[in-house]
Amino acid sequence: MKRISGRVAVVTGAASGIGRATALRLAERGCTLALADVDPVGLDETAAILAARGAKVSTAVVDVASAPAMEAFARHVETTHGGAQILVNNAGVVIAGPFAEQRLADLEWLFGVNYWGVVHGCHFFLPLLRRADEGHIVNLSSMFGFLGLPAQSGYCATKAAVRALSESLYAELRSERIGVTTVHPGCIDTSIVRSGRMDDEVMRRDVQALFDRRGAPPETVARAIVGAIEKDRLFVRVRPESVATDVLKRLFPAAIHRFLAARFARERRAGAPSPR
């Protein structure tokens, strides 16, 4: 986009983490914010921080997995702000565990937020973006959108779907002065693991500890998002591990999965109970 200041930016999943950091970054650049999340407490906290800094902000408690809720949110933004020029589909959740052990209800929840939430955002806000002189859509994928990992089949599938959707939209909307970016963060210190659905609490604890210890702050992704909007970039890899994952998948498309399969098998054997 040629100009960010003075634009209306819509951010989902804005109650914490990357969503909150992105809202703050866009506000610094002069945007008015329309924020959504299912967490009313965190959403109010984000709004209070923005208001204290002099930003214009509106909020709505919205489940992005619900088409009627997202349609109503788009109408709310149009009524409150007159339109929108920037859309950041950030809301996301996680589940973990081998596919054979996953519950269908959890997979439906995962796809509802991670994939359909992005689809709903693009579908209902695209008419508003088309009325503007220019616009931009940012869809949050992951470094796991580059390859499928064991015990992360559902999450990887949603993030790969977001990447493919974004690439298609980029081609379709480029002539309409609407940019599309897909963002692929690596290890980021957010609460997504803590709030995810996992039966294995030891796995949750270990993964969250890794994120707490080595994860980059959400502001790292927020800076990348704003830079991508300004430079009209199709995709952004955030953190060295995201770059490495993309490169390894390109160079060794089959070998990397054989390596992952072997490691997963070793870990399963190591974690199996000893015979009595």
C-alpha positions as CSV (number, residue, x, y, z in Angstrom):
1,M,0.0,0.0,0.0
2,K,1.2,3.5,-0.8
3,R,-0.3,4.9,2.4
4,I,-1.1,3.3,5.8
5,S,-1.8,6.3,7.9
6,G,-5.5,7.2,8.1
7,R,-6.6,3.7,7.1
8,V,-9.1,1.5,9.0
9,A,-7.4,-1.8,9.9
10,V,-9.4,-4.9,11.0
11,V,-7.5,-7.4,13.2
12,T,-8.9,-10.7,14.4
13,G,-7.5,-12.5,17.4
14,A,-6.5,-9.1,18.9
15,A,-6.9,-9.9,22.6
16,S,-3.2,-11.0,22.9
17,G,-0.1,-12.1,21.2
18,I,0.5,-11.3,17.5
19,G,-3.0,-9.8,17.1
20,R,-2.4,-7.3,19.9
21,A,1.1,-6.5,18.8
22,T,-0.1,-5.9,15.2
23,A,-2.9,-3.6,16.4
24,L,-0.4,-1.5,18.4
25,R,2.0,-1.4,15.4
26,L,-0.7,-0.3,13.0
27,A,-1.9,2.3,15.5
28,E,1.6,3.7,15.7
29,R,1.4,4.2,11.9
30,G,-1.8,6.2,12.2
31,C,-4.5,3.5,11.6
32,T,-7.9,3.3,13.2
33,L,-8.4,-0.2,14.6
34,A,-11.5,-2.5,14.4
35,L,-10.6,-5.4,16.7
36,A,-12.2,-8.8,17.2
37,D,-11.7,-11.8,19.5
38,V,-13.6,-14.4,21.5
39,D,-11.9,-13.2,24.7
40,P,-13.7,-10.1,25.9
41,V,-11.3,-9.4,28.8
42,G,-8.2,-9.5,26.6
43,L,-9.9,-7.5,23.9
44,D,-10.8,-4.8,26.4
45,E,-7.2,-4.7,27.6
46,T,-5.9,-4.3,24.1
47,A,-8.5,-1.5,23.5
48,A,-7.5,0.2,26.7
49,I,-3.8,0.2,25.7
50,L,-4.6,1.6,22.3
51,A,-6.9,4.3,23.8
52,A,-4.3,5.4,26.2
53,R,-2.0,6.0,23.3
54,G,-4.6,8.1,21.5
55,A,-5.6,5.6,18.9
56,K,-9.2,5.3,17.6
57,V,-10.5,1.8,18.2
58,S,-13.7,-0.3,18.2
59,T,-14.1,-3.8,19.5
60,A,-16.4,-6.8,18.9
61,V,-16.6,-10.2,20.5
62,V,-16.6,-12.5,17.5
63,D,-16.1,-16.2,16.8
64,V,-14.4,-16.1,13.4
65,A,-15.5,-19.7,12.8
66,S,-19.1,-18.4,12.5
67,A,-20.1,-17.0,9.2
68,P,-23.1,-15.1,10.6
69,A,-20.9,-13.6,13.3
70,M,-18.2,-12.5,10.8
71,E,-20.9,-11.0,8.5
72,A,-22.3,-9.0,11.4
73,F,-18.7,-7.9,12.3
74,A,-18.2,-6.6,8.8
75,R,-21.4,-4.7,9.0
76,H,-20.4,-3.3,12.3
77,V,-17.1,-2.1,10.9
78,E,-18.8,-0.5,7.9
79,T,-21.3,1.3,10.2
80,T,-18.8,2.4,12.7
81,H,-15.9,3.3,10.5
82,G,-17.4,3.8,7.1
83,G,-15.3,1.0,5.6
84,A,-11.9,-0.8,5.9
85,Q,-8.7,-0.9,3.9
86,I,-6.6,-3.4,5.8
87,L,-7.6,-6.8,7.0
88,V,-5.4,-9.0,9.2
89,N,-6.8,-12.5,9.7
90,N,-4.8,-13.5,12.7
91,A,-7.0,-15.6,14.9
92,G,-5.7,-19.1,15.4
93,V,-5.8,-22.2,17.6
94,V,-3.8,-25.4,17.9
95,I,-4.4,-29.1,18.7
96,A,-1.7,-31.7,18.9
97,G,-1.3,-35.5,18.9
98,P,-1.2,-38.4,16.3
99,F,-4.0,-38.2,13.8
100,A,-5.5,-41.6,14.8
101,E,-6.0,-40.2,18.3
102,Q,-7.6,-36.9,17.3
103,R,-11.3,-36.3,18.0
104,L,-13.3,-35.1,15.0
105,A,-14.9,-32.4,17.1
106,D,-11.4,-30.9,17.9
107,L,-10.4,-31.1,14.2
108,E,-13.6,-29.3,13.2
109,W,-12.9,-26.6,15.9
110,L,-9.4,-26.2,14.5
111,F,-10.4,-25.9,10.9
112,G,-13.3,-23.6,11.9
113,V,-10.9,-21.0,13.4
114,N,-7.7,-21.5,11.4
115,Y,-9.1,-21.9,7.9
116,W,-12.8,-20.9,7.9
117,G,-12.0,-17.9,10.0
118,V,-9.7,-16.7,7.2
119,V,-12.2,-17.5,4.5
120,H,-15.0,-15.7,6.4
121,G,-12.7,-12.6,6.9
122,C,-11.8,-12.5,3.2
123,H,-15.3,-13.1,2.0
124,F,-17.1,-10.6,4.2
125,F,-14.5,-7.8,4.1
126,L,-13.6,-8.0,0.5
127,P,-16.5,-5.8,-0.6
128,L,-15.3,-3.1,1.8
129,L,-11.7,-3.4,0.5
130,R,-12.9,-3.1,-3.1
131,R,-14.6,0.2,-2.4
132,A,-11.3,1.7,-1.3
133,D,-8.7,3.3,-3.5
134,E,-6.3,0.4,-2.4
135,G,-6.4,-2.3,0.2
136,H,-4.4,-5.2,1.7
137,I,-5.2,-8.6,3.2
138,V,-2.8,-10.4,5.6
139,N,-3.4,-14.0,6.4
140,L,-1.5,-15.7,9.2
141,S,-0.1,-19.1,8.2
142,S,3.0,-20.7,9.9
143,M,6.3,-22.3,9.1
144,F,4.2,-25.5,9.5
145,G,2.4,-24.4,6.4
146,F,5.4,-25.5,4.4
147,L,5.4,-29.1,5.4
148,G,3.4,-31.7,7.4
149,L,4.7,-32.7,10.8
150,P,3.8,-35.8,12.8
151,A,1.4,-35.0,15.7
152,Q,0.5,-31.7,14.0
153,S,-1.5,-33.0,10.9
154,G,-4.5,-30.8,11.5
155,Y,-2.6,-27.7,12.3
156,C,-0.3,-28.1,9.4
157,A,-3.2,-28.8,7.0
158,T,-5.0,-25.6,8.1
159,K,-1.9,-23.5,7.7
160,A,-1.1,-25.0,4.3
161,A,-4.6,-24.2,3.2
162,V,-4.3,-20.6,4.3
163,R,-1.1,-20.3,2.2
164,A,-2.7,-21.8,-0.9
165,L,-5.8,-19.6,-0.5
166,S,-3.6,-16.5,-0.1
167,E,-1.6,-17.3,-3.2
168,S,-4.8,-17.7,-5.2
169,L,-6.3,-14.4,-3.9
170,Y,-3.0,-12.6,-4.6
171,A,-3.4,-13.5,-8.3
172,E,-7.1,-12.7,-8.4
173,L,-7.0,-9.3,-6.7
174,R,-3.7,-7.9,-7.9
175,S,-5.3,-6.0,-10.7
176,E,-7.8,-4.5,-8.2
177,R,-5.1,-2.7,-6.2
178,I,-5.7,-5.2,-3.3
179,G,-2.5,-6.8,-2.0
180,V,-2.4,-10.2,-0.2
181,T,0.3,-11.4,2.1
182,T,0.7,-14.8,3.8
183,V,2.8,-14.7,7.0
184,H,4.8,-17.7,8.2
185,P,6.1,-17.2,11.7
186,G,8.5,-19.5,13.4
187,C,8.8,-19.9,17.2
188,I,6.9,-17.0,18.7
189,D,6.2,-16.4,22.4
190,T,2.4,-16.5,22.5
191,S,-0.3,-18.3,24.4
192,I,-1.5,-20.5,21.5
193,V,-0.1,-23.7,23.0
194,R,-1.3,-22.9,26.5
195,S,-4.8,-22.4,25.2
196,G,-4.8,-25.2,22.7
197,R,-6.5,-28.6,22.9
198,M,-4.0,-31.3,23.9
199,D,-4.6,-34.5,25.9
200,D,-0.9,-34.9,26.5
201,E,-0.2,-32.3,29.2
202,V,3.5,-33.2,29.3
203,M,3.7,-32.3,25.6
204,R,1.9,-29.0,26.2
205,R,4.3,-28.2,29.1
206,D,7.4,-29.0,27.1
207,V,6.3,-27.1,24.0
208,Q,5.2,-24.1,26.0
209,A,8.5,-24.1,27.8
210,L,10.3,-24.0,24.5
211,F,8.2,-21.1,23.3
212,D,8.8,-19.2,26.6
213,R,12.5,-19.8,26.4
214,R,13.3,-19.4,22.7
215,G,10.3,-17.7,21.2
216,A,10.6,-14.3,19.7
217,P,8.2,-11.6,21.0
218,P,5.0,-11.1,19.0
219,E,6.2,-7.6,18.0
220,T,8.7,-9.4,15.7
221,V,5.8,-10.6,13.6
222,A,3.9,-7.3,13.9
223,R,6.8,-5.5,12.3
224,A,7.0,-8.0,9.5
225,I,3.3,-7.7,8.9
226,V,3.4,-3.9,8.6
227,G,6.4,-4.1,6.4
228,A,4.7,-6.6,4.1
229,I,1.7,-4.3,3.7
230,E,3.9,-1.4,2.8
231,K,5.9,-3.4,0.3
232,D,3.1,-5.5,-1.1
233,R,4.9,-8.8,-0.4
234,L,3.2,-12.1,-1.2
235,F,4.7,-14.0,1.6
236,V,6.9,-13.3,4.7
237,R,9.0,-15.8,6.7
238,V,9.6,-14.7,10.2
239,R,12.5,-16.1,12.2
240,P,15.4,-18.3,10.9
241,E,13.5,-21.6,11.6
242,S,10.8,-20.5,9.3
243,V,13.3,-19.8,6.5
244,A,15.1,-23.1,7.2
245,T,11.9,-25.1,7.1
246,D,10.9,-23.6,3.7
247,V,14.4,-24.1,2.2
248,L,14.7,-27.7,3.5
249,K,11.3,-28.6,2.1
250,R,12.3,-27.2,-1.3
251,L,15.7,-28.9,-1.4
252,F,14.7,-32.3,0.1
253,P,10.9,-32.7,-0.5
254,A,10.9,-36.4,0.3
255,A,14.0,-36.9,2.5
256,I,12.8,-34.5,5.1
257,H,9.6,-36.5,5.7
258,R,11.6,-39.7,5.9
259,F,13.7,-38.0,8.6
260,L,10.6,-36.8,10.5
261,A,9.0,-40.3,10.3
262,A,12.1,-41.9,11.7
263,R,12.4,-39.4,14.5
264,F,8.7,-39.7,15.4
265,A,9.0,-43.5,15.5
266,R,12.0,-43.2,17.9
267,E,10.2,-40.8,20.1
268,R,7.1,-43.1,20.2
269,R,9.3,-46.1,21.2
270,A,11.1,-44.1,23.9
271,G,7.8,-43.0,25.3
272,A,6.1,-46.4,25.3
273,P,5.6,-48.0,28.7
274,S,8.0,-50.8,29.7
275,P,6.6,-54.3,29.5
276,R,5.4,-55.6,32.9
